[in-house]
Amino acid sequence: MKVCFNKLWKLLIDRKMKRSDLRISAQISTCSLAKLGKDENVNMNVLKKICTALQCDIGDIMEMRPEE
């Protein structure tokens, strides 16, 4: 299974936020943000910070997809 963060990017668009706005409000590093952009694994603490900043559930920002 592969992690996909397309839901996160859609949520940011809906809230008229930029990735840099997310980085600042969630207090995550640019490295973590880059990993999210590449659909790479990130630390659970990063996901918790994002969910807290956006006031959403983890299922609202990510999903698991079968690998192609």
Distance bins in CASP14 RR format, pairs under 12 A and 6 or more apart:
PFRMAT RR
TARGET T0000
AUTHOR 0000-0000-0000
RMODE 2
METHOD distances of the structure
MODEL  1
1 39 0 0 0 0 0 1 0 0 0 0 0
1 41 0 0 0 0 0 1 0 0 0 0 0
1 62 0 0 0 0 0 1 0 0 0 0 0
1 63 0 0 0 0 1 0 0 0 0 0 0
1 64 1 0 1 0 0 0 0 0 0 0 0
1 65 1 0 0 1 0 0 0 0 0 0 0
1 66 1 0 0 1 0 0 0 0 0 0 0
1 67 1 0 0 1 0 0 0 0 0 0 0
1 68 0 0 0 0 0 1 0 0 0 0 0
2 38 0 0 0 0 0 1 0 0 0 0 0
2 39 1 0 0 1 0 0 0 0 0 0 0
2 40 0 0 0 0 1 0 0 0 0 0 0
2 41 0 0 0 0 1 0 0 0 0 0 0
2 62 0 0 0 0 0 1 0 0 0 0 0
2 63 0 0 0 0 1 0 0 0 0 0 0
2 64 1 0 0 1 0 0 0 0 0 0 0
2 65 1 0 1 0 0 0 0 0 0 0 0
2 66 1 0 0 1 0 0 0 0 0 0 0
2 67 1 0 1 0 0 0 0 0 0 0 0
2 68 1 0 0 1 0 0 0 0 0 0 0
3 35 0 0 0 0 1 0 0 0 0 0 0
3 36 0 0 0 0 1 0 0 0 0 0 0
3 37 0 0 0 0 0 1 0 0 0 0 0
3 38 0 0 0 0 0 1 0 0 0 0 0
3 39 1 0 1 0 0 0 0 0 0 0 0
3 40 1 0 0 1 0 0 0 0 0 0 0
3 41 1 0 0 1 0 0 0 0 0 0 0
3 42 0 0 0 0 1 0 0 0 0 0 0
3 44 0 0 0 0 0 1 0 0 0 0 0
3 47 0 0 0 0 1 0 0 0 0 0 0
3 58 0 0 0 0 0 1 0 0 0 0 0
3 59 0 0 0 0 0 1 0 0 0 0 0
3 61 0 0 0 0 0 1 0 0 0 0 0
3 62 1 0 0 1 0 0 0 0 0 0 0
3 63 1 0 0 1 0 0 0 0 0 0 0
3 64 1 0 0 1 0 0 0 0 0 0 0
3 65 0 0 0 0 1 0 0 0 0 0 0
3 66 0 0 0 0 0 1 0 0 0 0 0
3 67 0 0 0 0 0 1 0 0 0 0 0
4 10 0 0 0 0 0 1 0 0 0 0 0
4 36 0 0 0 0 0 1 0 0 0 0 0
4 37 0 0 0 0 0 1 0 0 0 0 0
4 38 0 0 0 0 0 1 0 0 0 0 0
4 39 1 0 1 0 0 0 0 0 0 0 0
4 40 0 0 0 0 0 1 0 0 0 0 0
4 41 0 0 0 0 0 1 0 0 0 0 0
4 59 0 0 0 0 0 1 0 0 0 0 0
4 61 0 0 0 0 0 1 0 0 0 0 0
4 62 1 0 0 1 0 0 0 0 0 0 0
4 63 1 0 1 0 0 0 0 0 0 0 0
4 64 1 0 0 1 0 0 0 0 0 0 0
4 65 1 0 1 0 0 0 0 0 0 0 0
4 66 0 0 0 0 0 1 0 0 0 0 0
4 67 0 0 0 0 0 1 0 0 0 0 0
4 68 0 0 0 0 0 1 0 0 0 0 0
5 11 0 0 0 0 1 0 0 0 0 0 0
5 12 0 0 0 0 0 1 0 0 0 0 0
5 19 0 0 0 0 0 1 0 0 0 0 0
5 22 0 0 0 0 0 1 0 0 0 0 0
5 32 0 0 0 0 0 1 0 0 0 0 0
5 33 0 0 0 0 0 1 0 0 0 0 0
5 34 0 0 0 0 0 1 0 0 0 0 0
5 35 0 0 0 0 1 0 0 0 0 0 0
5 36 1 0 1 0 0 0 0 0 0 0 0
5 37 1 0 0 1 0 0 0 0 0 0 0
5 38 0 0 0 0 1 0 0 0 0 0 0
5 39 1 0 1 0 0 0 0 0 0 0 0
5 40 0 0 0 0 1 0 0 0 0 0 0
5 41 0 0 0 0 0 1 0 0 0 0 0
5 42 0 0 0 0 1 0 0 0 0 0 0
5 46 0 0 0 0 0 1 0 0 0 0 0
5 47 0 0 0 0 1 0 0 0 0 0 0
5 50 0 0 0 0 1 0 0 0 0 0 0
5 58 0 0 0 0 0 1 0 0 0 0 0
5 59 0 0 0 0 0 1 0 0 0 0 0
5 60 0 0 0 0 0 1 0 0 0 0 0
5 61 1 0 0 1 0 0 0 0 0 0 0
5 62 1 0 1 0 0 0 0 0 0 0 0
5 63 0 0 0 0 1 0 0 0 0 0 0
5 64 0 0 0 0 0 1 0 0 0 0 0
5 65 0 0 0 0 0 1 0 0 0 0 0
6 12 0 0 0 0 0 1 0 0 0 0 0
6 13 0 0 0 0 0 1 0 0 0 0 0
6 36 0 0 0 0 0 1 0 0 0 0 0
6 37 0 0 0 0 1 0 0 0 0 0 0
6 39 0 0 0 0 1 0 0 0 0 0 0
6 59 0 0 0 0 0 1 0 0 0 0 0
6 60 0 0 0 0 0 1 0 0 0 0 0
6 61 0 0 0 0 1 0 0 0 0 0 0
6 62 0 0 0 0 1 0 0 0 0 0 0
6 63 1 0 0 1 0 0 0 0 0 0 0
6 64 0 0 0 0 0 1 0 0 0 0 0
6 65 0 0 0 0 1 0 0 0 0 0 0
7 13 0 0 0 0 0 1 0 0 0 0 0
7 14 0 0 0 0 0 1 0 0 0 0 0
7 36 0 0 0 0 0 1 0 0 0 0 0
7 39 0 0 0 0 0 1 0 0 0 0 0
7 47 0 0 0 0 0 1 0 0 0 0 0
7 50 0 0 0 0 0 1 0 0 0 0 0
7 51 0 0 0 0 0 1 0 0 0 0 0
7 54 0 0 0 0 0 1 0 0 0 0 0
7 56 0 0 0 0 1 0 0 0 0 0 0
7 57 0 0 0 0 0 1 0 0 0 0 0
7 58 0 0 0 0 1 0 0 0 0 0 0
7 59 1 0 0 1 0 0 0 0 0 0 0
7 60 1 0 0 1 0 0 0 0 0 0 0
7 61 1 0 1 0 0 0 0 0 0 0 0
7 62 1 0 0 1 0 0 0 0 0 0 0
7 63 1 0 0 1 0 0 0 0 0 0 0
7 64 0 0 0 0 0 1 0 0 0 0 0
7 65 0 0 0 0 0 1 0 0 0 0 0
8 14 0 0 0 0 0 1 0 0 0 0 0
8 15 0 0 0 0 0 1 0 0 0 0 0
8 17 0 0 0 0 0 1 0 0 0 0 0
8 19 0 0 0 0 1 0 0 0 0 0 0
8 22 0 0 0 0 1 0 0 0 0 0 0
8 26 0 0 0 0 0 1 0 0 0 0 0
8 28 0 0 0 0 0 1 0 0 0 0 0
8 32 0 0 0 0 0 1 0 0 0 0 0
8 33 0 0 0 0 0 1 0 0 0 0 0
8 35 0 0 0 0 0 1 0 0 0 0 0
8 36 1 0 0 1 0 0 0 0 0 0 0
8 37 0 0 0 0 1 0 0 0 0 0 0
8 39 0 0 0 0 0 1 0 0 0 0 0
8 42 0 0 0 0 0 1 0 0 0 0 0
8 46 0 0 0 0 0 1 0 0 0 0 0
8 47 0 0 0 0 1 0 0 0 0 0 0
8 50 1 0 0 1 0 0 0 0 0 0 0
8 51 0 0 0 0 1 0 0 0 0 0 0
8 53 0 0 0 0 0 1 0 0 0 0 0
8 54 0 0 0 0 1 0 0 0 0 0 0
8 56 0 0 0 0 1 0 0 0 0 0 0
8 57 0 0 0 0 0 1 0 0 0 0 0
8 58 0 0 0 0 0 1 0 0 0 0 0
8 59 0 0 0 0 1 0 0 0 0 0 0
8 60 0 0 0 0 1 0 0 0 0 0 0
8 61 1 0 1 0 0 0 0 0 0 0 0
8 62 1 0 0 1 0 0 0 0 0 0 0
8 63 0 0 0 0 1 0 0 0 0 0 0
9 15 0 0 0 0 0 1 0 0 0 0 0
9 17 0 0 0 0 0 1 0 0 0 0 0
9 18 0 0 0 0 0 1 0 0 0 0 0
9 19 0 0 0 0 1 0 0 0 0 0 0
9 22 0 0 0 0 1 0 0 0 0 0 0
9 33 0 0 0 0 0 1 0 0 0 0 0
9 36 0 0 0 0 1 0 0 0 0 0 0
9 37 1 0 0 1 0 0 0 0 0 0 0
9 39 0 0 0 0 0 1 0 0 0 0 0
9 50 0 0 0 0 0 1 0 0 0 0 0
9 54 0 0 0 0 0 1 0 0 0 0 0
9 60 0 0 0 0 0 1 0 0 0 0 0
9 61 0 0 0 0 1 0 0 0 0 0 0
9 62 0 0 0 0 0 1 0 0 0 0 0
10 17 0 0 0 0 0 1 0 0 0 0 0
10 54 0 0 0 0 0 1 0 0 0 0 0
10 56 0 0 0 0 0 1 0 0 0 0 0
10 60 0 0 0 0 1 0 0 0 0 0 0
10 61 0 0 0 0 1 0 0 0 0 0 0
10 62 0 0 0 0 0 1 0 0 0 0 0
10 63 0 0 0 0 0 1 0 0 0 0 0
11 17 0 0 0 0 1 0 0 0 0 0 0
11 19 0 0 0 0 0 1 0 0 0 0 0
11 21 0 0 0 0 0 1 0 0 0 0 0
11 22 0 0 0 0 1 0 0 0 0 0 0
11 50 0 0 0 0 1 0 0 0 0 0 0
11 51 0 0 0 0 0 1 0 0 0 0 0
11 53 0 0 0 0 0 1 0 0 0 0 0
11 54 1 0 0 1 0 0 0 0 0 0 0
11 55 0 0 0 0 0 1 0 0 0 0 0
11 56 1 0 0 1 0 0 0 0 0 0 0
11 57 0 0 0 0 0 1 0 0 0 0 0
11 58 0 0 0 0 0 1 0 0 0 0 0
11 59 0 0 0 0 0 1 0 0 0 0 0
11 60 1 0 0 1 0 0 0 0 0 0 0
11 61 1 0 0 1 0 0 0 0 0 0 0
11 62 0 0 0 0 0 1 0 0 0 0 0
12 18 1 0 0 1 0 0 0 0 0 0 0
12 19 1 0 0 1 0 0 0 0 0 0 0
12 20 0 0 0 0 0 1 0 0 0 0 0
12 21 1 0 0 1 0 0 0 0 0 0 0
12 22 1 0 0 1 0 0 0 0 0 0 0
12 23 0 0 0 0 0 1 0 0 0 0 0
12 25 0 0 0 0 0 1 0 0 0 0 0
12 26 0 0 0 0 0 1 0 0 0 0 0
12 33 0 0 0 0 0 1 0 0 0 0 0
12 36 0 0 0 0 0 1 0 0 0 0 0
12 37 0 0 0 0 0 1 0 0 0 0 0
12 50 0 0 0 0 0 1 0 0 0 0 0
12 53 0 0 0 0 0 1 0 0 0 0 0
12 54 0 0 0 0 1 0 0 0 0 0 0
12 56 0 0 0 0 0 1 0 0 0 0 0
12 60 0 0 0 0 0 1 0 0 0 0 0
12 61 0 0 0 0 1 0 0 0 0 0 0
13 19 0 0 0 0 0 1 0 0 0 0 0
13 21 0 0 0 0 0 1 0 0 0 0 0
13 22 0 0 0 0 0 1 0 0 0 0 0
14 54 0 0 0 0 0 1 0 0 0 0 0
14 56 0 0 0 0 0 1 0 0 0 0 0
14 60 0 0 0 0 0 1 0 0 0 0 0
14 61 0 0 0 0 0 1 0 0 0 0 0
15 21 0 0 0 0 1 0 0 0 0 0 0
15 22 0 0 0 0 1 0 0 0 0 0 0
15 25 0 0 0 0 0 1 0 0 0 0 0
15 53 0 0 0 0 0 1 0 0 0 0 0
15 54 1 0 0 1 0 0 0 0 0 0 0
15 55 0 0 0 0 0 1 0 0 0 0 0
15 56 0 0 0 0 1 0 0 0 0 0 0
15 60 0 0 0 0 0 1 0 0 0 0 0
15 61 0 0 0 0 0 1 0 0 0 0 0
16 22 0 0 0 0 0 1 0 0 0 0 0
17 23 0 0 0 0 0 1 0 0 0 0 0
17 24 0 0 0 0 1 0 0 0 0 0 0
17 25 1 0 0 1 0 0 0 0 0 0 0
17 26 0 0 0 0 0 1 0 0 0 0 0
17 50 0 0 0 0 0 1 0 0 0 0 0
17 53 0 0 0 0 1 0 0 0 0 0 0
17 54 0 0 0 0 1 0 0 0 0 0 0
18 24 0 0 0 0 1 0 0 0 0 0 0
18 25 0 0 0 0 0 1 0 0 0 0 0
18 33 0 0 0 0 0 1 0 0 0 0 0
19 25 0 0 0 0 0 1 0 0 0 0 0
19 26 0 0 0 0 0 1 0 0 0 0 0
19 28 0 0 0 0 0 1 0 0 0 0 0
19 30 0 0 0 0 1 0 0 0 0 0 0
19 32 0 0 0 0 0 1 0 0 0 0 0
19 33 1 0 1 0 0 0 0 0 0 0 0
19 34 0 0 0 0 1 0 0 0 0 0 0
19 36 0 0 0 0 1 0 0 0 0 0 0
19 37 0 0 0 0 1 0 0 0 0 0 0
19 50 0 0 0 0 0 1 0 0 0 0 0
20 26 0 0 0 0 0 1 0 0 0 0 0
20 28 0 0 0 0 0 1 0 0 0 0 0
20 30 0 0 0 0 1 0 0 0 0 0 0
20 33 0 0 0 0 1 0 0 0 0 0 0
21 28 0 0 0 0 0 1 0 0 0 0 0
21 33 0 0 0 0 0 1 0 0 0 0 0
21 50 0 0 0 0 0 1 0 0 0 0 0
21 53 0 0 0 0 1 0 0 0 0 0 0
21 54 0 0 0 0 0 1 0 0 0 0 0
22 28 1 0 0 1 0 0 0 0 0 0 0
22 29 0 0 0 0 0 1 0 0 0 0 0
22 30 0 0 0 0 0 1 0 0 0 0 0
22 32 0 0 0 0 0 1 0 0 0 0 0
22 33 1 0 0 1 0 0 0 0 0 0 0
22 36 0 0 0 0 1 0 0 0 0 0 0
22 37 0 0 0 0 0 1 0 0 0 0 0
22 46 0 0 0 0 0 1 0 0 0 0 0
22 49 0 0 0 0 1 0 0 0 0 0 0
22 50 1 0 0 1 0 0 0 0 0 0 0
22 51 0 0 0 0 0 1 0 0 0 0 0
22 52 0 0 0 0 0 1 0 0 0 0 0
22 53 1 0 0 1 0 0 0 0 0 0 0
22 54 1 0 0 1 0 0 0 0 0 0 0
22 56 0 0 0 0 0 1 0 0 0 0 0
22 61 0 0 0 0 1 0 0 0 0 0 0
23 29 1 0 0 1 0 0 0 0 0 0 0
23 30 1 0 0 1 0 0 0 0 0 0 0
23 31 0 0 0 0 0 1 0 0 0 0 0
23 32 0 0 0 0 1 0 0 0 0 0 0
23 33 1 0 1 0 0 0 0 0 0 0 0
23 34 0 0 0 0 0 1 0 0 0 0 0
23 36 0 0 0 0 1 0 0 0 0 0 0
23 37 0 0 0 0 0 1 0 0 0 0 0
23 46 0 0 0 0 0 1 0 0 0 0 0
23 49 0 0 0 0 0 1 0 0 0 0 0
23 50 0 0 0 0 1 0 0 0 0 0 0
23 53 0 0 0 0 1 0 0 0 0 0 0
24 30 0 0 0 0 0 1 0 0 0 0 0
24 33 0 0 0 0 0 1 0 0 0 0 0
24 49 0 0 0 0 0 1 0 0 0 0 0
24 50 0 0 0 0 0 1 0 0 0 0 0
24 53 0 0 0 0 1 0 0 0 0 0 0
25 33 0 0 0 0 0 1 0 0 0 0 0
25 49 0 0 0 0 1 0 0 0 0 0 0
25 50 0 0 0 0 1 0 0 0 0 0 0
25 51 0 0 0 0 0 1 0 0 0 0 0
25 52 0 0 0 0 1 0 0 0 0 0 0
25 53 1 0 1 0 0 0 0 0 0 0 0
25 54 1 0 0 1 0 0 0 0 0 0 0
25 55 0 0 0 0 0 1 0 0 0 0 0
26 32 0 0 0 0 1 0 0 0 0 0 0
26 33 0 0 0 0 1 0 0 0 0 0 0
26 36 0 0 0 0 0 1 0 0 0 0 0
26 42 0 0 0 0 0 1 0 0 0 0 0
26 45 0 0 0 0 0 1 0 0 0 0 0
26 46 1 0 0 1 0 0 0 0 0 0 0
26 47 0 0 0 0 1 0 0 0 0 0 0
26 48 0 0 0 0 1 0 0 0 0 0 0
26 49 1 0 1 0 0 0 0 0 0 0 0
26 50 1 0 1 0 0 0 0 0 0 0 0
26 51 0 0 0 0 1 0 0 0 0 0 0
26 52 1 0 0 1 0 0 0 0 0 0 0
26 53 1 1 0 0 0 0 0 0 0 0 0
26 54 1 0 0 1 0 0 0 0 0 0 0
26 55 0 0 0 0 0 1 0 0 0 0 0
26 56 0 0 0 0 0 1 0 0 0 0 0
26 61 0 0 0 0 0 1 0 0 0 0 0
27 33 0 0 0 0 0 1 0 0 0 0 0
27 45 0 0 0 0 0 1 0 0 0 0 0
27 46 0 0 0 0 1 0 0 0 0 0 0
27 48 0 0 0 0 0 1 0 0 0 0 0
27 49 1 0 0 1 0 0 0 0 0 0 0
27 50 0 0 0 0 1 0 0 0 0 0 0
27 52 0 0 0 0 1 0 0 0 0 0 0
27 53 1 0 0 1 0 0 0 0 0 0 0
28 34 0 0 0 0 0 1 0 0 0 0 0
28 35 0 0 0 0 1 0 0 0 0 0 0
28 36 0 0 0 0 1 0 0 0 0 0 0
28 42 0 0 0 0 1 0 0 0 0 0 0
28 43 0 0 0 0 1 0 0 0 0 0 0
28 45 0 0 0 0 1 0 0 0 0 0 0
28 46 1 0 1 0 0 0 0 0 0 0 0
28 47 0 0 0 0 1 0 0 0 0 0 0
28 48 0 0 0 0 0 1 0 0 0 0 0
28 49 1 0 1 0 0 0 0 0 0 0 0
28 50 1 0 0 1 0 0 0 0 0 0 0
28 51 0 0 0 0 0 1 0 0 0 0 0
28 52 0 0 0 0 0 1 0 0 0 0 0
28 53 0 0 0 0 1 0 0 0 0 0 0
28 54 0 0 0 0 0 1 0 0 0 0 0
29 35 0 0 0 0 1 0 0 0 0 0 0
29 36 0 0 0 0 0 1 0 0 0 0 0
29 42 0 0 0 0 1 0 0 0 0 0 0
29 43 0 0 0 0 0 1 0 0 0 0 0
29 45 0 0 0 0 0 1 0 0 0 0 0
29 46 0 0 0 0 1 0 0 0 0 0 0
29 49 0 0 0 0 0 1 0 0 0 0 0
30 36 0 0 0 0 0 1 0 0 0 0 0
30 37 0 0 0 0 0 1 0 0 0 0 0
30 46 0 0 0 0 0 1 0 0 0 0 0
31 37 0 0 0 0 0 1 0 0 0 0 0
31 38 0 0 0 0 0 1 0 0 0 0 0
31 40 0 0 0 0 0 1 0 0 0 0 0
31 42 0 0 0 0 1 0 0 0 0 0 0
31 43 0 0 0 0 0 1 0 0 0 0 0
31 46 0 0 0 0 1 0 0 0 0 0 0
32 38 0 0 0 0 0 1 0 0 0 0 0
32 40 0 0 0 0 1 0 0 0 0 0 0
32 41 0 0 0 0 0 1 0 0 0 0 0
32 42 1 0 1 0 0 0 0 0 0 0 0
32 43 1 0 0 1 0 0 0 0 0 0 0
32 44 0 0 0 0 0 1 0 0 0 0 0
32 45 0 0 0 0 1 0 0 0 0 0 0
32 46 1 0 1 0 0 0 0 0 0 0 0
32 47 0 0 0 0 1 0 0 0 0 0 0
32 48 0 0 0 0 0 1 0 0 0 0 0
32 49 0 0 0 0 1 0 0 0 0 0 0
32 50 0 0 0 0 1 0 0 0 0 0 0
33 40 0 0 0 0 0 1 0 0 0 0 0
33 42 0 0 0 0 1 0 0 0 0 0 0
33 46 0 0 0 0 1 0 0 0 0 0 0
33 49 0 0 0 0 0 1 0 0 0 0 0
33 50 0 0 0 0 1 0 0 0 0 0 0
34 40 0 0 0 0 1 0 0 0 0 0 0
34 42 0 0 0 0 1 0 0 0 0 0 0
34 46 0 0 0 0 0 1 0 0 0 0 0
35 41 1 0 0 1 0 0 0 0 0 0 0
35 42 1 0 1 0 0 0 0 0 0 0 0
35 43 0 0 0 0 1 0 0 0 0 0 0
35 46 0 0 0 0 1 0 0 0 0 0 0
35 47 0 0 0 0 0 1 0 0 0 0 0
36 42 1 0 0 1 0 0 0 0 0 0 0
36 43 0 0 0 0 0 1 0 0 0 0 0
36 46 1 0 0 1 0 0 0 0 0 0 0
36 47 0 0 0 0 1 0 0 0 0 0 0
36 49 0 0 0 0 0 1 0 0 0 0 0
36 50 0 0 0 0 1 0 0 0 0 0 0
36 61 0 0 0 0 1 0 0 0 0 0 0
36 62 0 0 0 0 1 0 0 0 0 0 0
37 61 0 0 0 0 0 1 0 0 0 0 0
37 62 0 0 0 0 0 1 0 0 0 0 0
39 62 0 0 0 0 1 0 0 0 0 0 0
39 63 0 0 0 0 0 1 0 0 0 0 0
39 64 0 0 0 0 0 1 0 0 0 0 0
39 65 0 0 0 0 1 0 0 0 0 0 0
39 67 0 0 0 0 0 1 0 0 0 0 0
40 46 0 0 0 0 0 1 0 0 0 0 0
40 62 0 0 0 0 0 1 0 0 0 0 0
41 47 0 0 0 0 0 1 0 0 0 0 0
41 62 0 0 0 0 0 1 0 0 0 0 0
41 64 0 0 0 0 0 1 0 0 0 0 0
42 48 0 0 0 0 0 1 0 0 0 0 0
42 49 0 0 0 0 0 1 0 0 0 0 0
42 50 0 0 0 0 1 0 0 0 0 0 0
42 58 0 0 0 0 0 1 0 0 0 0 0
42 61 0 0 0 0 0 1 0 0 0 0 0
42 62 0 0 0 0 1 0 0 0 0 0 0
43 49 0 0 0 0 1 0 0 0 0 0 0
43 50 0 0 0 0 0 1 0 0 0 0 0
44 50 0 0 0 0 0 1 0 0 0 0 0
44 51 0 0 0 0 0 1 0 0 0 0 0
44 58 0 0 0 0 1 0 0 0 0 0 0
44 62 0 0 0 0 0 1 0 0 0 0 0
45 51 0 0 0 0 0 1 0 0 0 0 0
45 52 0 0 0 0 0 1 0 0 0 0 0
46 52 0 0 0 0 0 1 0 0 0 0 0
46 53 0 0 0 0 0 1 0 0 0 0 0
46 58 0 0 0 0 0 1 0 0 0 0 0
46 61 0 0 0 0 0 1 0 0 0 0 0
46 62 0 0 0 0 0 1 0 0 0 0 0
47 53 0 0 0 0 0 1 0 0 0 0 0
47 54 0 0 0 0 0 1 0 0 0 0 0
47 56 0 0 0 0 0 1 0 0 0 0 0
47 57 0 0 0 0 0 1 0 0 0 0 0
47 58 1 0 1 0 0 0 0 0 0 0 0
47 59 0 0 0 0 1 0 0 0 0 0 0
47 60 0 0 0 0 0 1 0 0 0 0 0
47 61 1 0 0 1 0 0 0 0 0 0 0
47 62 1 0 0 1 0 0 0 0 0 0 0
48 54 0 0 0 0 0 1 0 0 0 0 0
48 56 0 0 0 0 0 1 0 0 0 0 0
48 57 0 0 0 0 0 1 0 0 0 0 0
48 58 0 0 0 0 1 0 0 0 0 0 0
48 61 0 0 0 0 0 1 0 0 0 0 0
49 56 0 0 0 0 0 1 0 0 0 0 0
49 58 0 0 0 0 0 1 0 0 0 0 0
49 61 0 0 0 0 0 1 0 0 0 0 0
50 56 0 0 0 0 1 0 0 0 0 0 0
50 57 0 0 0 0 0 1 0 0 0 0 0
50 58 0 0 0 0 1 0 0 0 0 0 0
50 59 0 0 0 0 0 1 0 0 0 0 0
50 60 0 0 0 0 1 0 0 0 0 0 0
50 61 1 0 0 1 0 0 0 0 0 0 0
50 62 0 0 0 0 1 0 0 0 0 0 0
51 57 1 0 0 1 0 0 0 0 0 0 0
51 58 1 0 1 0 0 0 0 0 0 0 0
51 59 0 0 0 0 1 0 0 0 0 0 0
51 60 1 0 0 1 0 0 0 0 0 0 0
51 61 1 0 0 1 0 0 0 0 0 0 0
51 62 0 0 0 0 1 0 0 0 0 0 0
52 58 0 0 0 0 0 1 0 0 0 0 0
52 61 0 0 0 0 0 1 0 0 0 0 0
53 61 0 0 0 0 0 1 0 0 0 0 0
54 60 1 0 0 1 0 0 0 0 0 0 0
54 61 1 0 0 1 0 0 0 0 0 0 0
54 62 0 0 0 0 0 1 0 0 0 0 0
55 61 0 0 0 0 0 1 0 0 0 0 0
56 62 0 0 0 0 0 1 0 0 0 0 0
57 63 0 0 0 0 0 1 0 0 0 0 0
58 64 0 0 0 0 0 1 0 0 0 0 0
END
